[in-house]
Every structure is written in C-alpha cells, then in structure tokens.
Amino acid sequence: MPAHSSSSATAVIVIPARLASTRLPRKMLLADTGRPLIAHTCEAAGRATATTEVVVVTDSDEIADAVTSFGGQAIMTSPEATSGTARIVEALDQLPAADIIVNLQGDEPELAGEAIDLAVTALQACPEAGVSTLVTPIRDAEGLAEPSRVKAVLTPWNESLWRAIYFSRAPVPAARSFTADLLTAEPPYYWQHVGIYAYRRDVLERWDSLPPSRLAELESLEQLRLIEANIPIAAAAVASSAPGIDTPEDYAAFVARQR
C-alpha cells in the first residue's frame, strides 16, 4: 500500500447506528437517562479534538429523527448493509471531504475523547498504515477466555505503535505452557481490541473491491478482511477500555453510572 502524507489530514467521526439489535432491542433509542443512547455517543464523539464533525449513518427514520432533534447530523442508508463499515461505505459520497474517517460504534457512549484522538493521531503518525485502531492489555484469565472480548495479536511497529497481525475470539497467542505470570508480562502478550477504527478514505473507497475473507467469515470479525487484503493496521495502546453496551445488564449499568 502506498505511503500517505498526513501532515494536513482532516478527520471526521462517523457513527453507524441500526435499530435492530438481537440482544438489546432498539438499543440506540433507549432513553432511561432522559436522552437516547445515540445522543450520549454523539456527545462522547464531540469531545474529540482531532476531528472536525460527527455524522450518524443509519437505516432507521426513528434514529435519524432522534439525531436531528438534538442538533446532530444524520445520513440515511439502506437496511441491507452487512456491517457498520459497509454502512459508512454506502454513505461515503455524502460525508464531509475528510482524509480520515473514524468509525465509532453507536453503543460506545463512554469512550474518551482522548482515545478517539489517539486513533486519529496514530494513523497520522504512521503513513504506511491504511487503518488504525486501539488495544488495551488483558490482565485476567476470564477476559482472555471470553469470546466477546476480541483479542489482538500484535508485533512492535515503532517506539509507540504496534502492528496488528491477527484478531481472534480465541485466547491468542496460545502459550504451550500457560502460567498466570504471562498475564502480567511487560510488554503484554495479551491484548483486547477496542472497537474503534480510523480509516484512510481511500481504503473505504476500495472496500467493496477487497477480496472476500474466509477468516473474517469464520471468526465474524470484519477487520480480518483488511488483514487478508494486506492493508496494514496500526494499533495504539490505551490503559483501559470503556464498556460497550450489548446487553440489558450493560445498559442498566450505564444508566446507573449517569446518576
């Protein structure tokens, strides 16, 4: 992949949001805090300083109406989009003309603005990368074994960044002889993927032409499509990850934290 000049790169945050949610129906519109969840996520996105705008892309008139009601921007997409990235790609021609597109999930209302900024600056600092993302160390055996906590296998890229070489729901890298002290190693062996991406716009412009990925289908992890297409992914480390909202229990805990 060609190197990119990043000195004057601009970035926007795009939040894919759909109404259908298997484990937590109508998740984006839940409003036990007095505001819909999507409003909290837009507010979190607005705390980033390395980006210029926040846009929601959705297949739901209800979500679009909610976004415009609190002064946000919304773009309608088709319900056929297979992933959040595919929804962003569909809306690409309607998005601001920024060099970097940040994909922030709608169910991440507590991600710090500094973390979003880090994803952007990591990509700006690494011209060879087509995408950047975030990771945080896994220090507990339960988290390592939990399939919903996606693991990233990394190799050092430079003094401050890692290069992602694989993502998995399995506890990888697999130690031939596992001992508890492996969870406290420095630098860490085990990393949890934090699901935010900063894409170079040209990567998204080529998204539909990328080859299909058997690994992405097998693990149900769309970032493996980038790995198989040989698009380098830079990873920056954060001390901890904000809890995403996937279940009623997650949402109840979020509501409690808002009080």
ZICORPE-V399853 format. One record per pair of residues at least 24 apart in sequence whose ideal C-beta (glycine too) atoms are under 10 Angstrom apart, sorted by sequence separation. I is the first residue (numbers start at 0). GAP is how many residues later the second one is. D is the distance in whole Angstrom. If there is no record, write none. Layout:
i=I gap=GAP d=D
i=I gap=GAP d=D
This chain:
i=16 gap=24 d=8
i=41 gap=24 d=10
i=56 gap=24 d=9
i=98 gap=24 d=9
i=99 gap=24 d=8
i=146 gap=24 d=9
i=166 gap=24 d=10
i=16 gap=25 d=10
i=37 gap=25 d=6
i=41 gap=25 d=7
i=98 gap=25 d=9
i=144 gap=25 d=9
i=145 gap=25 d=9
i=161 gap=25 d=9
i=167 gap=25 d=9
i=196 gap=25 d=10
i=205 gap=25 d=9
i=14 gap=26 d=6
i=35 gap=26 d=9
i=37 gap=26 d=10
i=45 gap=26 d=9
i=143 gap=26 d=10
i=144 gap=26 d=6
i=166 gap=26 d=6
i=194 gap=26 d=10
i=196 gap=26 d=7
i=202 gap=26 d=9
i=14 gap=27 d=7
i=35 gap=27 d=8
i=38 gap=27 d=7
i=42 gap=27 d=9
i=44 gap=27 d=9
i=56 gap=27 d=8
i=134 gap=27 d=7
i=143 gap=27 d=5
i=163 gap=27 d=9
i=198 gap=27 d=9
i=12 gap=28 d=10
i=27 gap=28 d=9
i=37 gap=28 d=6
i=38 gap=28 d=8
i=41 gap=28 d=7
i=58 gap=28 d=7
i=102 gap=28 d=9
i=128 gap=28 d=8
i=142 gap=28 d=9
i=143 gap=28 d=9
i=192 gap=28 d=9
i=194 gap=28 d=9
i=202 gap=28 d=6
i=12 gap=29 d=9
i=14 gap=29 d=10
i=36 gap=29 d=10
i=37 gap=29 d=6
i=41 gap=29 d=9
i=42 gap=29 d=9
i=57 gap=29 d=8
i=127 gap=29 d=8
i=131 gap=29 d=8
i=132 gap=29 d=10
i=134 gap=29 d=8
i=161 gap=29 d=8
i=163 gap=29 d=8
i=196 gap=29 d=9
i=14 gap=30 d=6
i=27 gap=30 d=8
i=35 gap=30 d=5
i=38 gap=30 d=9
i=41 gap=30 d=5
i=56 gap=30 d=5
i=101 gap=30 d=9
i=102 gap=30 d=9
i=140 gap=30 d=9
i=192 gap=30 d=8
i=12 gap=31 d=10
i=13 gap=31 d=9
i=28 gap=31 d=8
i=34 gap=31 d=9
i=35 gap=31 d=9
i=38 gap=31 d=5
i=40 gap=31 d=10
i=41 gap=31 d=9
i=56 gap=31 d=6
i=58 gap=31 d=9
i=99 gap=31 d=10
i=125 gap=31 d=7
i=132 gap=31 d=7
i=155 gap=31 d=8
i=199 gap=31 d=9
i=12 gap=32 d=5
i=27 gap=32 d=8
i=37 gap=32 d=9
i=38 gap=32 d=10
i=41 gap=32 d=10
i=56 gap=32 d=10
i=99 gap=32 d=9
i=124 gap=32 d=10
i=125 gap=32 d=8
i=128 gap=32 d=8
i=131 gap=32 d=9
i=134 gap=32 d=10
i=198 gap=32 d=9
i=11 gap=33 d=10
i=12 gap=33 d=8
i=28 gap=33 d=6
i=35 gap=33 d=9
i=38 gap=33 d=8
i=54 gap=33 d=9
i=56 gap=33 d=8
i=57 gap=33 d=9
i=124 gap=33 d=8
i=130 gap=33 d=9
i=137 gap=33 d=9
i=153 gap=33 d=9
i=25 gap=34 d=9
i=27 gap=34 d=9
i=28 gap=34 d=7
i=35 gap=34 d=8
i=37 gap=34 d=8
i=56 gap=34 d=4
i=125 gap=34 d=9
i=128 gap=34 d=8
i=132 gap=34 d=9
i=143 gap=34 d=9
i=153 gap=34 d=9
i=12 gap=35 d=7
i=27 gap=35 d=5
i=30 gap=35 d=9
i=34 gap=35 d=7
i=55 gap=35 d=10
i=56 gap=35 d=9
i=121 gap=35 d=10
i=124 gap=35 d=8
i=125 gap=35 d=6
i=127 gap=35 d=9
i=128 gap=35 d=10
i=153 gap=35 d=9
i=25 gap=36 d=8
i=28 gap=36 d=10
i=37 gap=36 d=9
i=54 gap=36 d=8
i=124 gap=36 d=7
i=152 gap=36 d=9
i=153 gap=36 d=10
i=196 gap=36 d=8
i=197 gap=36 d=9
i=10 gap=37 d=9
i=12 gap=37 d=10
i=13 gap=37 d=10
i=25 gap=37 d=9
i=28 gap=37 d=6
i=56 gap=37 d=9
i=125 gap=37 d=9
i=140 gap=37 d=9
i=152 gap=37 d=9
i=153 gap=37 d=6
i=12 gap=38 d=5
i=27 gap=38 d=8
i=56 gap=38 d=8
i=121 gap=38 d=8
i=122 gap=38 d=10
i=143 gap=38 d=9
i=151 gap=38 d=9
i=152 gap=38 d=8
i=197 gap=38 d=10
i=10 gap=39 d=6
i=11 gap=39 d=6
i=12 gap=39 d=9
i=13 gap=39 d=9
i=14 gap=39 d=7
i=15 gap=39 d=10
i=16 gap=39 d=5
i=17 gap=39 d=9
i=18 gap=39 d=8
i=19 gap=39 d=9
i=27 gap=39 d=9
i=54 gap=39 d=9
i=120 gap=39 d=10
i=121 gap=39 d=6
i=140 gap=39 d=7
i=143 gap=39 d=7
i=150 gap=39 d=7
i=151 gap=39 d=4
i=153 gap=39 d=10
i=9 gap=40 d=9
i=10 gap=40 d=5
i=11 gap=40 d=6
i=12 gap=40 d=7
i=13 gap=40 d=8
i=14 gap=40 d=7
i=15 gap=40 d=8
i=16 gap=40 d=7
i=17 gap=40 d=7
i=18 gap=40 d=7
i=19 gap=40 d=9
i=54 gap=40 d=6
i=121 gap=40 d=10
i=139 gap=40 d=10
i=142 gap=40 d=9
i=150 gap=40 d=7
i=151 gap=40 d=7
i=8 gap=41 d=9
i=9 gap=41 d=8
i=10 gap=41 d=7
i=11 gap=41 d=5
i=12 gap=41 d=5
i=13 gap=41 d=5
i=14 gap=41 d=5
i=15 gap=41 d=5
i=16 gap=41 d=5
i=17 gap=41 d=6
i=18 gap=41 d=4
i=54 gap=41 d=7
i=140 gap=41 d=10
i=148 gap=41 d=10
i=149 gap=41 d=10
i=150 gap=41 d=7
i=151 gap=41 d=5
i=193 gap=41 d=9
i=9 gap=42 d=6
i=10 gap=42 d=9
i=11 gap=42 d=7
i=12 gap=42 d=7
i=13 gap=42 d=8
i=14 gap=42 d=7
i=15 gap=42 d=7
i=16 gap=42 d=9
i=17 gap=42 d=7
i=18 gap=42 d=9
i=52 gap=42 d=9
i=140 gap=42 d=7
i=149 gap=42 d=7
i=150 gap=42 d=7
i=151 gap=42 d=9
i=192 gap=42 d=8
i=193 gap=42 d=9
i=195 gap=42 d=10
i=9 gap=43 d=9
i=11 gap=43 d=6
i=12 gap=43 d=10
i=13 gap=43 d=6
i=14 gap=43 d=9
i=15 gap=43 d=9
i=16 gap=43 d=7
i=18 gap=43 d=6
i=52 gap=43 d=5
i=62 gap=43 d=8
i=139 gap=43 d=7
i=148 gap=43 d=5
i=149 gap=43 d=4
i=193 gap=43 d=9
i=18 gap=44 d=6
i=51 gap=44 d=7
i=138 gap=44 d=5
i=148 gap=44 d=8
i=149 gap=44 d=9
i=190 gap=44 d=8
i=193 gap=44 d=7
i=17 gap=45 d=8
i=50 gap=45 d=10
i=52 gap=45 d=8
i=137 gap=45 d=7
i=138 gap=45 d=7
i=143 gap=45 d=10
i=149 gap=45 d=8
i=195 gap=45 d=10
i=16 gap=46 d=5
i=51 gap=46 d=7
i=54 gap=46 d=9
i=56 gap=46 d=10
i=136 gap=46 d=9
i=138 gap=46 d=10
i=143 gap=46 d=6
i=145 gap=46 d=9
i=190 gap=46 d=8
i=193 gap=46 d=9
i=194 gap=46 d=9
i=195 gap=46 d=10
i=16 gap=47 d=9
i=50 gap=47 d=8
i=136 gap=47 d=9
i=142 gap=47 d=8
i=167 gap=47 d=9
i=193 gap=47 d=5
i=14 gap=48 d=10
i=51 gap=48 d=10
i=53 gap=48 d=9
i=55 gap=48 d=10
i=57 gap=48 d=8
i=136 gap=48 d=9
i=143 gap=48 d=9
i=166 gap=48 d=9
i=191 gap=48 d=9
i=192 gap=48 d=9
i=193 gap=48 d=8
i=16 gap=49 d=9
i=50 gap=49 d=8
i=56 gap=49 d=10
i=136 gap=49 d=9
i=138 gap=49 d=8
i=140 gap=49 d=10
i=142 gap=49 d=7
i=165 gap=49 d=8
i=166 gap=49 d=9
i=168 gap=49 d=10
i=169 gap=49 d=8
i=187 gap=49 d=8
i=191 gap=49 d=6
i=194 gap=49 d=7
i=16 gap=50 d=8
i=49 gap=50 d=9
i=50 gap=50 d=10
i=53 gap=50 d=8
i=55 gap=50 d=7
i=136 gap=50 d=9
i=137 gap=50 d=7
i=139 gap=50 d=10
i=167 gap=50 d=10
i=168 gap=50 d=6
i=186 gap=50 d=9
i=193 gap=50 d=9
i=50 gap=51 d=6
i=136 gap=51 d=4
i=137 gap=51 d=9
i=138 gap=51 d=8
i=167 gap=51 d=6
i=168 gap=51 d=8
i=14 gap=52 d=9
i=49 gap=52 d=9
i=135 gap=52 d=9
i=136 gap=52 d=9
i=137 gap=52 d=4
i=166 gap=52 d=7
i=168 gap=52 d=7
i=50 gap=53 d=10
i=134 gap=53 d=9
i=136 gap=53 d=7
i=137 gap=53 d=6
i=138 gap=53 d=10
i=165 gap=53 d=9
i=167 gap=53 d=8
i=47 gap=54 d=8
i=136 gap=54 d=6
i=137 gap=54 d=5
i=166 gap=54 d=5
i=134 gap=55 d=10
i=135 gap=55 d=7
i=136 gap=55 d=8
i=165 gap=55 d=10
i=166 gap=55 d=10
i=47 gap=56 d=9
i=134 gap=56 d=4
i=135 gap=56 d=5
i=166 gap=56 d=5
i=167 gap=56 d=9
i=14 gap=57 d=9
i=16 gap=57 d=9
i=44 gap=57 d=8
i=133 gap=57 d=10
i=134 gap=57 d=6
i=135 gap=57 d=9
i=165 gap=57 d=10
i=166 gap=57 d=6
i=14 gap=58 d=10
i=133 gap=58 d=10
i=134 gap=58 d=6
i=135 gap=58 d=6
i=165 gap=58 d=8
i=13 gap=59 d=10
i=14 gap=59 d=9
i=17 gap=59 d=9
i=19 gap=59 d=8
i=44 gap=59 d=6
i=133 gap=59 d=8
i=134 gap=59 d=6
i=163 gap=59 d=8
i=166 gap=59 d=10
i=16 gap=60 d=10
i=18 gap=60 d=9
i=43 gap=60 d=8
i=132 gap=60 d=7
i=133 gap=60 d=4
i=163 gap=60 d=10
i=166 gap=60 d=7
i=11 gap=61 d=10
i=13 gap=61 d=9
i=15 gap=61 d=8
i=17 gap=61 d=8
i=44 gap=61 d=10
i=132 gap=61 d=7
i=133 gap=61 d=8
i=165 gap=61 d=6
i=41 gap=62 d=9
i=50 gap=62 d=9
i=132 gap=62 d=8
i=133 gap=62 d=6
i=163 gap=62 d=9
i=164 gap=62 d=7
i=17 gap=63 d=8
i=40 gap=63 d=7
i=44 gap=63 d=9
i=47 gap=63 d=9
i=49 gap=63 d=9
i=132 gap=63 d=6
i=133 gap=63 d=9
i=163 gap=63 d=7
i=40 gap=64 d=8
i=41 gap=64 d=9
i=43 gap=64 d=7
i=44 gap=64 d=9
i=46 gap=64 d=9
i=47 gap=64 d=9
i=48 gap=64 d=7
i=49 gap=64 d=10
i=131 gap=64 d=9
i=132 gap=64 d=5
i=133 gap=64 d=9
i=15 gap=65 d=8
i=40 gap=65 d=5
i=43 gap=65 d=6
i=46 gap=65 d=7
i=47 gap=65 d=4
i=48 gap=65 d=9
i=50 gap=65 d=7
i=131 gap=65 d=7
i=132 gap=65 d=7
i=17 gap=66 d=8
i=39 gap=66 d=10
i=40 gap=66 d=7
i=42 gap=66 d=8
i=43 gap=66 d=6
i=44 gap=66 d=8
i=46 gap=66 d=3
i=47 gap=66 d=8
i=49 gap=66 d=7
i=50 gap=66 d=8
i=130 gap=66 d=6
i=131 gap=66 d=5
i=132 gap=66 d=10
i=166 gap=66 d=9
i=15 gap=67 d=8
i=16 gap=67 d=9
i=39 gap=67 d=10
i=40 gap=67 d=6
i=41 gap=67 d=9
i=43 gap=67 d=6
i=45 gap=67 d=8
i=46 gap=67 d=8
i=47 gap=67 d=8
i=48 gap=67 d=9
i=49 gap=67 d=4
i=130 gap=67 d=7
i=131 gap=67 d=8
i=164 gap=67 d=10
i=15 gap=68 d=3
i=37 gap=68 d=6
i=39 gap=68 d=9
i=40 gap=68 d=5
i=43 gap=68 d=8
i=44 gap=68 d=8
i=46 gap=68 d=10
i=47 gap=68 d=4
i=48 gap=68 d=6
i=49 gap=68 d=8
i=50 gap=68 d=10
i=129 gap=68 d=10
i=130 gap=68 d=5
i=131 gap=68 d=9
i=163 gap=68 d=8
i=164 gap=68 d=9
i=166 gap=68 d=10
i=14 gap=69 d=9
i=15 gap=69 d=8
i=17 gap=69 d=8
i=36 gap=69 d=7
i=37 gap=69 d=9
i=39 gap=69 d=4
i=40 gap=69 d=9
i=43 gap=69 d=7
i=46 gap=69 d=8
i=47 gap=69 d=5
i=49 gap=69 d=9
i=50 gap=69 d=6
i=128 gap=69 d=9
i=129 gap=69 d=7
i=130 gap=69 d=7
i=149 gap=69 d=8
i=162 gap=69 d=6
i=163 gap=69 d=4
i=13 gap=70 d=9
i=15 gap=70 d=9
i=16 gap=70 d=9
i=36 gap=70 d=7
i=38 gap=70 d=9
i=39 gap=70 d=8
i=40 gap=70 d=8
i=42 gap=70 d=10
i=45 gap=70 d=10
i=46 gap=70 d=9
i=47 gap=70 d=10
i=49 gap=70 d=4
i=129 gap=70 d=5
i=149 gap=70 d=10
i=162 gap=70 d=7
i=163 gap=70 d=8
i=164 gap=70 d=10
i=13 gap=71 d=10
i=15 gap=71 d=4
i=36 gap=71 d=10
i=37 gap=71 d=8
i=43 gap=71 d=9
i=44 gap=71 d=7
i=47 gap=71 d=9
i=48 gap=71 d=9
i=49 gap=71 d=6
i=128 gap=71 d=8
i=149 gap=71 d=6
i=151 gap=71 d=9
i=161 gap=71 d=9
i=162 gap=71 d=6
i=163 gap=71 d=5
i=14 gap=72 d=10
i=15 gap=72 d=6
i=36 gap=72 d=6
i=43 gap=72 d=8
i=47 gap=72 d=8
i=129 gap=72 d=8
i=130 gap=72 d=6
i=146 gap=72 d=9
i=161 gap=72 d=7
i=162 gap=72 d=7
i=13 gap=73 d=9
i=14 gap=73 d=9
i=49 gap=73 d=10
i=126 gap=73 d=10
i=129 gap=73 d=4
i=130 gap=73 d=10
i=146 gap=73 d=10
i=149 gap=73 d=9
i=160 gap=73 d=5
i=161 gap=73 d=4
i=13 gap=74 d=5
i=15 gap=74 d=10
i=34 gap=74 d=10
i=49 gap=74 d=8
i=122 gap=74 d=9
i=123 gap=74 d=9
i=128 gap=74 d=10
i=129 gap=74 d=10
i=159 gap=74 d=10
i=160 gap=74 d=7
i=161 gap=74 d=8
i=15 gap=75 d=9
i=118 gap=75 d=9
i=122 gap=75 d=5
i=156 gap=75 d=8
i=160 gap=75 d=6
i=161 gap=75 d=7
i=32 gap=76 d=9
i=117 gap=76 d=10
i=119 gap=76 d=10
i=121 gap=76 d=7
i=122 gap=76 d=8
i=129 gap=76 d=9
i=156 gap=76 d=10
i=157 gap=76 d=9
i=159 gap=76 d=7
i=160 gap=76 d=9
i=13 gap=77 d=7
i=118 gap=77 d=5
i=120 gap=77 d=9
i=122 gap=77 d=7
i=156 gap=77 d=6
i=159 gap=77 d=9
i=13 gap=78 d=9
i=27 gap=78 d=5
i=117 gap=78 d=9
i=118 gap=78 d=7
i=119 gap=78 d=5
i=156 gap=78 d=8
i=26 gap=79 d=8
i=27 gap=79 d=8
i=114 gap=79 d=7
i=118 gap=79 d=4
i=153 gap=79 d=10
i=156 gap=79 d=10
i=26 gap=80 d=6
i=115 gap=80 d=7
i=117 gap=80 d=9
i=153 gap=80 d=10
i=154 gap=80 d=10
i=13 gap=81 d=6
i=114 gap=81 d=7
i=116 gap=81 d=10
i=151 gap=81 d=9
i=153 gap=81 d=6
i=13 gap=82 d=9
i=115 gap=82 d=9
i=11 gap=83 d=6
i=23 gap=83 d=8
i=110 gap=83 d=8
i=151 gap=83 d=6
i=153 gap=83 d=9
i=11 gap=84 d=5
i=13 gap=84 d=9
i=110 gap=84 d=9
i=10 gap=85 d=10
i=11 gap=85 d=9
i=12 gap=85 d=10
i=20 gap=85 d=10
i=110 gap=85 d=7
i=9 gap=86 d=8
i=11 gap=86 d=4
i=20 gap=86 d=8
i=107 gap=86 d=9
i=9 gap=87 d=8
i=10 gap=87 d=6
i=11 gap=87 d=9
i=12 gap=87 d=10
i=13 gap=87 d=6
i=14 gap=87 d=9
i=15 gap=87 d=7
i=107 gap=87 d=7
i=9 gap=88 d=4
i=10 gap=88 d=7
i=11 gap=88 d=8
i=12 gap=88 d=8
i=13 gap=88 d=7
i=14 gap=88 d=8
i=15 gap=88 d=8
i=16 gap=88 d=9
i=17 gap=88 d=8
i=106 gap=88 d=9
i=107 gap=88 d=7
i=8 gap=89 d=8
i=9 gap=89 d=5
i=10 gap=89 d=4
i=11 gap=89 d=6
i=12 gap=89 d=4
i=13 gap=89 d=6
i=14 gap=89 d=5
i=15 gap=89 d=7
i=16 gap=89 d=4
i=8 gap=90 d=4
i=9 gap=90 d=7
i=10 gap=90 d=7
i=11 gap=90 d=7
i=12 gap=90 d=8
i=13 gap=90 d=7
i=14 gap=90 d=7
i=15 gap=90 d=7
i=16 gap=90 d=9
i=104 gap=90 d=6
i=132 gap=90 d=7
i=7 gap=91 d=8
i=8 gap=91 d=5
i=10 gap=91 d=6
i=12 gap=91 d=5
i=14 gap=91 d=5
i=103 gap=91 d=9
i=104 gap=91 d=7
i=14 gap=92 d=10
i=102 gap=92 d=9
i=103 gap=92 d=6
i=104 gap=92 d=10
i=130 gap=92 d=8
i=148 gap=92 d=9
i=5 gap=93 d=8
i=14 gap=93 d=9
i=102 gap=93 d=7
i=103 gap=93 d=9
i=132 gap=93 d=10
i=4 gap=94 d=9
i=5 gap=94 d=8
i=101 gap=94 d=7
i=102 gap=94 d=4
i=103 gap=94 d=10
i=3 gap=95 d=8
i=101 gap=95 d=7
i=102 gap=95 d=8
i=130 gap=95 d=6
i=3 gap=96 d=10
i=100 gap=96 d=9
i=101 gap=96 d=5
i=102 gap=96 d=7
i=129 gap=96 d=7
i=130 gap=96 d=10
i=147 gap=96 d=9
i=100 gap=97 d=7
i=101 gap=97 d=8
i=99 gap=98 d=5
i=100 gap=98 d=5
i=147 gap=98 d=7
i=99 gap=99 d=7
i=100 gap=99 d=8
i=129 gap=99 d=9
i=147 gap=99 d=10
i=98 gap=100 d=10
i=99 gap=100 d=6
i=100 gap=100 d=6
i=129 gap=100 d=9
i=130 gap=100 d=6
i=131 gap=100 d=10
i=132 gap=100 d=6
i=134 gap=100 d=5
i=136 gap=100 d=7
i=98 gap=101 d=7
i=99 gap=101 d=7
i=102 gap=101 d=9
i=129 gap=101 d=4
i=130 gap=101 d=8
i=131 gap=101 d=7
i=132 gap=101 d=8
i=133 gap=101 d=7
i=134 gap=101 d=7
i=135 gap=101 d=7
i=136 gap=101 d=9
i=138 gap=101 d=10
i=98 gap=102 d=6
i=100 gap=102 d=9
i=128 gap=102 d=8
i=129 gap=102 d=6
i=130 gap=102 d=5
i=131 gap=102 d=4
i=132 gap=102 d=6
i=133 gap=102 d=6
i=134 gap=102 d=6
i=135 gap=102 d=5
i=136 gap=102 d=8
i=12 gap=103 d=7
i=97 gap=103 d=7
i=98 gap=103 d=9
i=99 gap=103 d=10
i=100 gap=103 d=6
i=128 gap=103 d=5
i=129 gap=103 d=7
i=130 gap=103 d=7
i=131 gap=103 d=7
i=132 gap=103 d=8
i=133 gap=103 d=7
i=134 gap=103 d=7
i=135 gap=103 d=7
i=136 gap=103 d=9
i=96 gap=104 d=8
i=127 gap=104 d=6
i=128 gap=104 d=6
i=129 gap=104 d=9
i=130 gap=104 d=10
i=131 gap=104 d=7
i=133 gap=104 d=5
i=135 gap=104 d=6
i=136 gap=104 d=10
i=10 gap=105 d=9
i=128 gap=105 d=4
i=135 gap=105 d=5
i=10 gap=106 d=9
i=12 gap=106 d=10
i=94 gap=106 d=9
i=125 gap=106 d=8
i=127 gap=106 d=8
i=128 gap=106 d=9
i=134 gap=106 d=9
i=135 gap=106 d=10
i=12 gap=107 d=9
i=125 gap=107 d=10
i=133 gap=107 d=8
i=10 gap=108 d=9
i=11 gap=108 d=10
i=125 gap=108 d=4
i=10 gap=109 d=5
i=87 gap=109 d=10
i=91 gap=109 d=8
i=94 gap=109 d=9
i=124 gap=109 d=8
i=125 gap=109 d=10
i=9 gap=110 d=10
i=10 gap=110 d=9
i=88 gap=110 d=10
i=122 gap=110 d=10
i=125 gap=110 d=9
i=8 gap=111 d=8
i=83 gap=111 d=9
i=87 gap=111 d=8
i=122 gap=111 d=6
i=124 gap=111 d=9
i=8 gap=112 d=10
i=10 gap=112 d=8
i=84 gap=112 d=8
i=91 gap=112 d=6
i=92 gap=112 d=10
i=121 gap=112 d=5
i=10 gap=113 d=8
i=83 gap=113 d=9
i=90 gap=113 d=10
i=91 gap=113 d=7
i=121 gap=113 d=8
i=122 gap=113 d=9
i=5 gap=114 d=10
i=8 gap=114 d=8
i=84 gap=114 d=8
i=88 gap=114 d=10
i=121 gap=114 d=4
i=5 gap=115 d=9
i=8 gap=115 d=6
i=88 gap=115 d=5
i=91 gap=115 d=9
i=118 gap=115 d=9
i=120 gap=115 d=8
i=121 gap=115 d=10
i=7 gap=116 d=10
i=87 gap=116 d=6
i=88 gap=116 d=8
i=118 gap=116 d=9
i=119 gap=116 d=10
i=5 gap=117 d=7
i=6 gap=117 d=8
i=88 gap=117 d=10
i=89 gap=117 d=10
i=118 gap=117 d=7
i=5 gap=118 d=4
i=8 gap=118 d=10
i=84 gap=118 d=10
i=85 gap=118 d=10
i=88 gap=118 d=5
i=89 gap=118 d=9
i=117 gap=118 d=5
i=3 gap=119 d=9
i=4 gap=119 d=10
i=5 gap=119 d=7
i=84 gap=119 d=7
i=87 gap=119 d=9
i=88 gap=119 d=6
i=117 gap=119 d=9
i=118 gap=119 d=9
i=3 gap=120 d=9
i=5 gap=120 d=8
i=6 gap=120 d=10
i=117 gap=120 d=7
i=5 gap=121 d=6
i=85 gap=121 d=7
i=114 gap=121 d=9
i=3 gap=122 d=9
i=4 gap=122 d=7
i=84 gap=122 d=7
i=85 gap=122 d=8
i=2 gap=123 d=10
i=3 gap=123 d=5
i=5 gap=123 d=10
i=114 gap=123 d=5
i=2 gap=124 d=4
i=3 gap=124 d=8
i=82 gap=124 d=10
i=113 gap=124 d=8
i=114 gap=124 d=10
i=1 gap=125 d=9
i=2 gap=125 d=6
i=3 gap=125 d=8
i=114 gap=125 d=10
i=0 gap=126 d=10
i=1 gap=126 d=9
i=2 gap=126 d=9
i=3 gap=126 d=8
i=111 gap=126 d=8
i=114 gap=126 d=8
i=0 gap=127 d=7
i=110 gap=127 d=10
i=114 gap=127 d=7
i=0 gap=128 d=8
i=1 gap=128 d=10
i=111 gap=128 d=10
i=0 gap=129 d=5
i=111 gap=129 d=10
i=110 gap=130 d=8
i=111 gap=130 d=7
i=109 gap=131 d=10
i=110 gap=131 d=5
i=109 gap=132 d=4
i=110 gap=132 d=10
i=82 gap=133 d=10
i=107 gap=133 d=9
i=108 gap=133 d=8
i=109 gap=133 d=7
i=110 gap=133 d=9
i=107 gap=134 d=6
i=108 gap=134 d=9
i=109 gap=134 d=9
i=107 gap=135 d=9
i=108 gap=135 d=9
i=109 gap=135 d=9
i=85 gap=136 d=8
i=106 gap=136 d=10
i=107 gap=136 d=5
i=108 gap=136 d=7
i=82 gap=137 d=10
i=84 gap=137 d=6
i=106 gap=137 d=5
i=107 gap=137 d=8
i=83 gap=138 d=8
i=84 gap=138 d=9
i=105 gap=138 d=10
i=106 gap=138 d=4
i=82 gap=139 d=5
i=104 gap=139 d=7
i=105 gap=139 d=9
i=106 gap=139 d=7
i=81 gap=140 d=8
i=84 gap=140 d=9
i=104 gap=140 d=9
i=84 gap=141 d=9
i=82 gap=142 d=9
i=108 gap=142 d=10
i=106 gap=143 d=8
i=106 gap=144 d=9
i=109 gap=144 d=7
i=108 gap=145 d=7
i=50 gap=147 d=9
i=106 gap=147 d=9
i=109 gap=147 d=8
i=49 gap=148 d=9
i=108 gap=148 d=10
i=109 gap=148 d=10
i=108 gap=149 d=9
i=12 gap=183 d=9
i=12 gap=185 d=9
i=13 gap=185 d=9
i=10 gap=187 d=7
i=10 gap=188 d=10
i=8 gap=189 d=10
i=11 gap=189 d=10
i=10 gap=190 d=10
i=13 gap=190 d=10
i=8 gap=191 d=8
i=9 gap=191 d=10
i=8 gap=192 d=9
i=5 gap=194 d=9
i=3 gap=196 d=6
i=3 gap=197 d=10
i=3 gap=198 d=8
i=43 gap=198 d=8
i=0 gap=199 d=9
i=1 gap=200 d=9
i=0 gap=201 d=9
i=0 gap=202 d=8
i=40 gap=204 d=9
i=0 gap=205 d=10
i=39 gap=205 d=9
i=36 gap=208 d=7
i=36 gap=214 d=8
i=39 gap=214 d=8
i=29 gap=215 d=9
i=27 gap=217 d=10
i=36 gap=217 d=8
i=26 gap=218 d=7
i=29 gap=218 d=9
i=32 gap=218 d=10
i=36 gap=218 d=10
i=39 gap=218 d=8
i=26 gap=219 d=8
i=31 gap=219 d=7
i=26 gap=220 d=10
i=31 gap=220 d=8
i=23 gap=221 d=7
i=26 gap=221 d=10
i=29 gap=221 d=6
i=32 gap=221 d=8
i=33 gap=221 d=10
i=22 gap=222 d=10
i=23 gap=222 d=7
i=31 gap=222 d=9
i=32 gap=222 d=6
i=22 gap=223 d=6
i=23 gap=223 d=6
i=24 gap=223 d=9
i=26 gap=223 d=9
i=31 gap=223 d=5
i=32 gap=223 d=10
i=34 gap=223 d=9
i=20 gap=224 d=10
i=21 gap=224 d=9
i=22 gap=224 d=5
i=23 gap=224 d=6
i=26 gap=224 d=7
i=29 gap=224 d=9
i=30 gap=224 d=10
i=31 gap=224 d=10
i=32 gap=224 d=9
i=33 gap=224 d=9
i=20 gap=225 d=8
i=22 gap=225 d=8
i=23 gap=225 d=9
i=29 gap=225 d=9
i=32 gap=225 d=5
i=22 gap=226 d=10
i=23 gap=226 d=8
i=31 gap=226 d=9
i=32 gap=226 d=8
i=22 gap=227 d=9
i=23 gap=227 d=6
i=0 gap=228 d=9
i=0 gap=229 d=7
i=0 gap=230 d=6
i=0 gap=231 d=6
